[in-house]
Amino acid sequence: MFSTLRSIRGTLAETLFTVRQVSHQAERVLESLQRLERGQHMAQEDIDRLKAALSTNTSAIAGVSALITDLAQRVRDAADDPEEIRALADELEQNNAALAKAVTDNTPGGTPI
């Protein structure tokens, strides 16, 4: 009877040891999952931020393209009027300065190359 109790006690001790190991491994798996979830959340925030920046960039490019197209047509229309050509050139220089300032002001780290 004592040998049976010792055997049961030994088996229980081994089982307890195994349960503790499994519990420790489960905690490590849970910690890994939590790190992955945080990383995924951060990645989604980065994607959302990039989408917003791309949208702003696309709008700015479309605006610049429309401005250039409009100025080109106005130059063609004023081809026989030197004063109008000079006025358009002045406007183009002003727009160019405003565009350069906007790019510089919105470029992290200073002046773009």
C-alpha positions as CSV (number, residue, x, y, z in Angstrom):
1,M,0.0,0.0,0.0
2,F,2.9,2.4,0.8
3,S,4.5,1.7,-2.4
4,T,1.3,2.5,-4.3
5,L,1.0,5.8,-2.4
6,R,4.6,6.6,-3.2
7,S,4.0,5.8,-6.8
8,I,0.9,8.0,-6.8
9,R,2.8,10.8,-5.1
10,G,5.6,10.5,-7.6
11,T,3.2,10.6,-10.5
12,L,1.4,13.7,-9.0
13,A,4.8,15.4,-8.5
14,E,5.7,14.7,-12.2
15,T,2.2,15.9,-13.3
16,L,2.6,19.1,-11.3
17,F,6.0,19.7,-12.8
18,T,4.6,19.2,-16.3
19,V,1.6,21.5,-15.6
20,R,4.0,24.2,-14.4
21,Q,6.1,23.8,-17.5
22,V,3.0,24.0,-19.8
23,S,1.7,27.0,-17.8
24,H,5.1,28.8,-18.2
25,Q,5.1,28.0,-22.0
26,A,1.5,29.3,-22.3
27,E,2.5,32.5,-20.6
28,R,5.3,33.0,-23.1
29,V,2.9,32.3,-26.0
30,L,0.4,34.8,-24.6
31,E,3.2,37.4,-24.2
32,S,4.2,36.8,-27.8
33,L,0.6,37.2,-29.0
34,Q,0.3,40.4,-27.1
35,R,3.5,41.8,-28.7
36,L,2.2,40.7,-32.1
37,E,-1.1,42.5,-31.5
38,R,0.7,45.7,-30.5
39,G,2.8,45.5,-33.6
40,Q,-0.2,44.9,-35.8
41,H,-1.9,47.9,-34.2
42,M,1.1,50.0,-34.8
43,A,1.5,48.8,-38.4
44,Q,-2.2,49.7,-39.0
45,E,-1.6,53.2,-37.6
46,D,1.4,53.6,-40.0
47,I,-0.7,52.4,-42.9
48,D,-3.5,54.9,-42.0
49,R,-1.0,57.7,-41.7
50,L,0.6,56.8,-45.1
51,K,-2.9,56.7,-46.7
52,A,-3.6,60.2,-45.4
53,A,-0.3,61.5,-46.6
54,L,-0.8,59.9,-50.0
55,S,-4.2,61.5,-50.3
56,T,-2.8,64.9,-49.4
57,N,0.1,64.4,-51.8
58,T,-2.3,63.3,-54.6
59,S,-4.4,66.4,-54.1
60,A,-1.4,68.7,-54.1
61,I,-0.1,67.1,-57.3
62,A,-3.5,67.4,-59.0
63,G,-3.6,71.1,-58.0
64,V,-0.2,71.8,-59.3
65,S,-1.0,70.0,-62.5
66,A,-4.2,72.0,-63.0
67,L,-2.3,75.2,-62.3
68,I,0.4,74.4,-64.9
69,T,-2.2,73.3,-67.5
70,D,-4.2,76.6,-66.9
71,L,-1.1,78.7,-67.2
72,A,0.1,77.0,-70.4
73,Q,-3.3,77.6,-72.0
74,R,-3.3,81.2,-70.9
75,V,0.2,81.7,-72.4
76,R,-1.1,80.2,-75.7
77,D,-4.1,82.5,-75.6
78,A,-2.0,85.6,-74.9
79,A,0.7,84.8,-77.5
80,D,0.1,88.1,-79.4
81,D,0.0,90.3,-76.2
82,P,3.5,91.0,-74.7
83,E,2.0,92.7,-71.6
84,E,-0.3,89.7,-70.9
85,I,2.7,87.4,-71.4
86,R,4.7,89.4,-68.8
87,A,1.8,89.3,-66.4
88,L,1.5,85.6,-66.7
89,A,5.3,85.2,-66.2
90,D,5.0,87.3,-63.0
91,E,2.1,85.1,-61.8
92,L,4.1,82.0,-62.7
93,E,7.0,83.2,-60.6
94,Q,4.7,84.0,-57.7
95,N,3.1,80.5,-57.9
96,N,6.6,78.9,-58.2
97,A,7.8,80.7,-55.1
98,A,4.6,79.7,-53.1
99,L,5.0,76.1,-54.3
100,A,8.7,76.1,-53.3
101,K,7.8,77.5,-49.9
102,A,5.1,74.9,-49.4
103,V,7.5,72.1,-50.3
104,T,10.2,73.4,-48.0
105,D,7.8,74.1,-45.1
106,N,6.4,70.5,-45.3
107,T,9.7,68.6,-45.8
108,P,10.9,67.0,-42.6
109,G,14.6,67.9,-42.0
110,G,14.8,71.0,-44.0
111,T,15.2,71.9,-47.7
112,P,14.4,69.1,-50.2
113,I,17.2,68.1,-52.6
